[in-house]
Amino acid sequence: MPKPASSTSYLAMFLTAAISIPVAANPAPEQLLDLGRMLYFDVNLSQHRTQSCATCHDPAAGFVDSRDNGVKAMASLGDDQQSLGDRQAPTAAYAAFSPDFHFDAKQQVFIGGQFWDGRTTNLAQQAGGPPLNPAEMAMPSKAAVVTRLQDNAAYRQMFIEHFGEHIWQQPEQAYSAMTQAIAAFEASPEVSPFNSKYDRYLAGQYELTGQEELGMALFFSNNNTNCHSCHMLRQPEQAKEPFSNYQFHNIGTPTNLQLRTKNGVAIDTVDQGLLANPAVTDPMHLGKFKVPTLRNIAITGPYMHNGVFAELSTVLAFYDQFNNPKRNLNPETGKPWRAAEAPTTVNHELLEAKALSDAKLAALEAFLRTLTDQRYEHLLH
């Protein structure tokens, strides 16, 4: 039996705020991106030299884990080739648009951060987590990671150029510099290009099909669906929409029994979600997860925080079943939908919408497919 992934509260011990590094005067942005890109793909930053950031956030596959991992890509396998997570690796694409984790006093909601539970404030902090996570890259310490960095002559010179002559004197500072460089790459247009059919439509360079246009109307509708209430940051049809408001909700996702059987986590374990974030203590946040971007959603399955649904069409049917008594069976299993993993905090009001026909669900899916970056359009099926 593979050993289970460490709990999120355990992992939180390894995540510390990025130290502010005095960047050299007038740094060359492209060279900093080059450094971040090199680090992003470097398997030498894992204990057994088998895993990099790109392993679980593959640029060729929408920046998610494209490996099967023995669980149909529901979760990621660690550098030790045994540790198997209990959540799906979220896409790194467009992650830079998630604001720093904070509590919005006006809306009375938590917003932003990275990971499904927002437990790191920003991209730099997130980049510092996996190398030290025993279930992921499994390096024993920041100092050990810095030693690996210093083995690379190009890194030694590039770090000095960008962060100053004294960057190698303190492992803590060198480690933080590494995370900032990775974050710079992840925040670049290379990772978030905004060039999908939808973006080209907004620019007058693509004409939506009738089905796609219907799907868009349904998506932004106040009368048919609630899609846009969570999956929209700006106003409808504005450029560079990340398709998430970065809030946290419990939408009734069931336990992934298949994954739990493989990873050794007890079937009756309830993923704490937002409540696992060290900054959150109110039990009302049990089982809430950050609203994911819908960018590249058509090619980044399986879906939900735990990969419980294989197909995007199943996700749409899952939402509709809350309002449509005719949609009482999970199309992937042919059996009734299973109960929510954390039933006490499901936001039923948020899930209220009109029942949708098969044709309308198909139109919604057609619109979501238009959110696929141009480089991935060949992956659509």
Residue, then its C-alpha position, 0 to 999 in steps of 0.5 A: m500500500p503506498k504511504p499516504a500524503s502528509s496532511t495539509s496541516y503538516l505541510a504547512m510547517f514547511l511553508t514560510a513567507a518569502i524573504s524580501i531580497p534586494v534585487a540588483a539594480n535594473p535587472a533584465p526581466e528576460q534573464l530573470l524569466d530564463l532563470g525561473r524557467m530553468l528552475y521550473f524544469d530542474v529535476n535536481l531540486s528533488q531528493h531522487r532527482t526525478q521531479s521538477c515543478a513541471t512534473c506536476h504542472d506540465p506546460a505541455a498539458g495545461f500545466v497540470d500533472s499529465r501522468d497517470n500515476g496509477v490513479k487516472a491522473m487524479a493525484s500526483l506521485g511523489d519523487d519517492q515513487q510511492s507517496l500519492g496525494d489526496r488532491q489533484a495538482p491545480t493548474a499553474a496556468y493563470a495562477a498569477f491572477s489569484p490575489d494574495f490570500h486575505f479576508d475581505a471584510k466587505q464581502q466577509v469571505f476569504i479570497g486568493g492565495q495558492f493551493w486549493d486551500g489558499r494556505t500560501t499567500n502568493l506564487a513565491q510562497q507556493a514555489g517554496g512548498p513542494p521541494l520540502n514536502p516529503a510527499e512531493m520533491a522530498m528535499p530535507s531542508k532549504a540548505a540541501v536545496v541551495t546546495r543543489l543549486q550551487d552545483n550548477a555553475a549557471y545558477r551560481q552566476m545568475f543568482i549573483e547577477h539578479f540578487g547580489e554578491h551575497i546571495w549565497q551566504q545565507p541558505e534562507q535568502a538563496y532559497s527565497a530567491m529561487t522561489q521568486a525566480i520561479a514565481a516570475f516565470e509562472a507570472s509570465p505571458e508564457v504561462s498565461p497567454f490569453n489567446s484562446k478562441y474566446d480571447r480572439y472572439l473579444a478581439g474580433q478575430y474569431e466568430l463563435t459558433g451558434q452553440e458556443e454563443l448559446g453557451m456563453a449566454l448561459f454562462f453569463s446569464n443571471n436567470n439560467t445558471n450561476c456560473h459567472s457568480c464564482h467564475m468571473l472576476r471582471q465584468p462579462e466579456q472583458a479582456k484577460e478574464p481569469f474565470s475565477n473570483y478566487q473565493f472558497h466554496n463547498i459545492g458538495t463534491p463527494t469523496n474520491l473512493q478510488l483515489r483513497t483506496k490507492n493512496g491509503v487515506a482512510i475512506d471516511t477522512v474529510d478533507q478540511g479544505l479552507l479550514a486546513n489553512p493555518a489562518v482559518t479557524d471557523p468550522m463554517h469553512l470546512g470543506k471549502f476549496k478555492v474556485p479554480t480558473l476555467r482557463n484550459i478546463a477542457i483539457t485539464g481533467p480529471y476534475m474537482h479538487n480530488g479528481v473525482f470526475a473524469e469528464l467535463s460533461t460530468v461536472l456540468a451534470f453534477y451541478d445540474q443535478f441539484n436543480n434537475p430531478k431528472r439528472n439523478l445518476n452520475p453518467e460515469t458510474g450509472k449510479p446515483w450521485r454520492a453524498a458530499e464529503a463535508p455535507t454540513t457546509v455545502n452552499h445550497e443557495l449558491l447552487e440554485a439555478k434553472a434545470l438545464s436540458d442536455a442541449k444547454l449543457a452541451a452548449l455550456e461545454a462548447f463555450l468552456r472549450t473556447l477557453t483553451d489556450q491556442r497551444y492546446e487546441h490540438l488536445l481538444h477531442 
